[in-house]
Amino acid sequence: MAKAAIEKGWHLYSQTVPEEGPLPTKFSFDGKGEYLKKGNTKEEEGHVVNDPIYGMKIKYFENKTIFKQRIKIKDKAPKQINANVEFMACDDSKCLPPKQVELLFKIK
């Protein structure tokens, strides 16, 4: 589970946005064969709005949101799963450049 805290007045885009829209939030996981991903990364409901910057209906999140990825572990040994999330944050008049953040999940 990855929790995103979003500053007031800003929003984070969904993993699924229309073509010609903003950069979607994208997760990538480094598996090294130690686990299997089960399905796609799930996200909360969010808001679908007519975005003033892109002039289209886009799903985004305000304040906070949670993303979840189910996995199947191949053995019972403790693991660290490395992942990256790439995202873009915007307010009603501008967007910040895309950013990439490393994530670390500890499985006991």
C-alpha positions in Angstrom: 0.0 0.0 0.0 1.3 3.4 -0.9 -0.2 6.6 0.7 0.0 9.9 -1.1 -0.3 13.1 0.9 -1.3 15.9 -1.5 -0.7 19.6 -0.6 -3.8 21.8 -0.4 -4.8 23.3 -3.7 -2.9 20.6 -5.7 -4.0 17.4 -7.2 -2.5 14.1 -8.4 -3.7 12.4 -11.5 -5.1 8.9 -11.9 -3.2 6.0 -13.4 -5.6 6.3 -16.4 -5.9 9.6 -18.2 -7.1 10.5 -21.7 -4.5 10.8 -24.5 -3.2 14.3 -24.9 -3.8 14.7 -21.1 -1.3 15.0 -18.2 1.2 12.3 -17.3 -0.7 9.6 -15.4 0.6 8.2 -12.1 2.6 5.1 -12.9 4.0 2.4 -10.6 6.8 0.1 -11.6 8.0 -2.8 -9.3 11.4 -4.6 -9.3 10.4 -8.2 -8.7 13.7 -10.1 -9.1 11.5 -13.2 -9.3 10.8 -13.2 -5.6 7.0 -12.5 -6.0 4.2 -12.3 -8.5 2.0 -9.2 -9.0 -1.6 -10.1 -8.9 -3.5 -7.7 -11.1 -2.9 -4.0 -11.6 -2.3 -1.4 -8.9 -5.7 -0.3 -7.6 -6.5 3.3 -6.7 -9.3 5.0 -4.8 -12.4 6.6 -6.4 -11.0 10.1 -6.7 -12.8 12.9 -8.6 -13.6 13.2 -12.3 -13.6 16.8 -13.3 -13.4 19.0 -16.4 -9.7 19.9 -15.9 -9.2 23.7 -16.7 -5.6 23.1 -17.8 -6.2 20.3 -20.3 -9.8 21.1 -21.2 -11.0 17.5 -20.7 -12.5 15.2 -18.1 -9.8 13.7 -16.0 -9.8 11.7 -12.8 -7.6 13.1 -10.0 -7.1 13.0 -6.2 -7.0 15.8 -3.7 -5.6 15.9 -0.1 -4.7 12.2 0.1 -5.1 8.9 -1.6 -4.0 5.3 -1.4 -2.8 2.9 -4.1 -2.7 -0.9 -3.5 -0.9 -3.7 -5.3 -1.6 -7.3 -4.4 1.3 -9.8 -4.7 1.9 -13.4 -4.2 5.2 -14.3 -2.4 7.0 -17.3 -3.6 8.5 -18.3 -0.2 8.1 -17.2 3.4 11.4 -15.4 3.8 11.3 -11.7 4.7 11.6 -9.5 1.6 12.1 -5.9 0.5 10.2 -4.9 -2.6 11.6 -1.9 -4.5 9.3 0.2 -6.6 9.1 3.6 -8.3 6.2 5.9 -8.8 6.2 8.6 -11.4 3.6 11.4 -11.1 2.7 14.9 -11.9 1.0 17.4 -9.6 -1.1 20.4 -10.8 -3.3 23.1 -9.4 -6.0 25.0 -11.4 -3.4 27.1 -13.4 -0.1 25.2 -13.7 1.6 21.8 -13.4 4.9 20.9 -11.8 7.4 18.9 -13.9 6.9 15.1 -13.6 8.7 13.6 -10.6 9.8 10.0 -9.8 10.1 8.7 -6.2 11.5 5.4 -5.0 9.4 3.3 -2.8 10.4 0.4 -0.4 8.0 -2.1 0.9 9.1 -4.5 3.7 7.4 -7.9 3.8 7.7 -9.9 7.0 
